[in-house]
């Protein structure tokens, strides 16, 4: 009987100890578990959104966008990956995006290389993560919005610089990376329409796909002749080679117009090699250092600049706001207009100083 009573009391003591919240062993386990749970919850609450900014190729232009992305990364507490295809092809761009999705990126801003033929693919991306376009649009896709400029209007502005360089008319050759991109087509057409005095807009060409001027044929009126449009598929070395060929093929050429960031420097080098700087007018696009220095030196009439810094900054801002639940990040127009502007000798110093500041130079 005493033995039974002893074991009964012993069992009660053990059970009471296990249920006593002051038990040291139990408290250690609970604190550790609680600490892990708190840390895990804190990690979840503080986890940065992950967004990607995808370009159409590697270029100095996109390094300016990267600076905008980096500033936005700090301002909005977000993780940003900037990816530039080593080859300017839709295949390479697709590979990059699919790698990003596999790595867990939560939203993407992209400059489509071949908008018309990428629609189905872009739609599959838009079904997985928030998707916006920048620099070049894909309006037929399910992208949420476009951040950039009116490329037709930018082309018109460039055309006005050509007219300033050749007020009495002349023969003009256009140079551009590729014409599959939405921005390329409108930019080129804007230059042509400005020279020929046409009054049209983007909607005109979207509604009338047969209205685009032919690429290979000469286009002219009684004052200006567009000799053709030379493409290089995003390769600066090819652009320079083709510019050299054009000078040999068309000895009467009066102006060269480069419509991608690296095209004006390629034309500049070709003109320098042929000892024709200044004799053949140079008009550009974007803000390559060679182009800006040529404007200062008087060997380039001017260039039409975008705002690639804002392309990067605003893309990151919009994607971050979307991931944090702000529907107002998408304007009703689904378009954030970042207007172009002409840079000439009158304003090149001020513009270049601001550009260097943004790039941290």
Secondary structure, DSSP 8 states (H G I E B T S, - for coil): -HHHHHHHHHHHHHHHHHH-TT-HHHHHHHHHHHHHHHHHHHHHHH---EEEEE-SS--HHHHHHHHHHHHHHHHTT-EEEEE--SS-SHHHHHHHHHHHHHHT--EEEE--SSHHHHHHHHHHHHTTSEEEEESS--TTS--S-EEE--HHHHHHHHHHHHHHHTTT-EEEEEEES-SSSHHHHHHHHHHHHHHHT----HHHHHH-GGGS--SSS-EE-SSEEEEEEEE-TT-HHHHHHHHHHHHHH-TT--EEEE-SHHHHHHHHHHHHHTT-BTTBEEEEES--HHHHHHHHHTSS-EEEE--HHHHHHHHHHHHHHHHTT-GGGS-TTSEEE---EEE-TTTHHHHHHHHHHHTT-
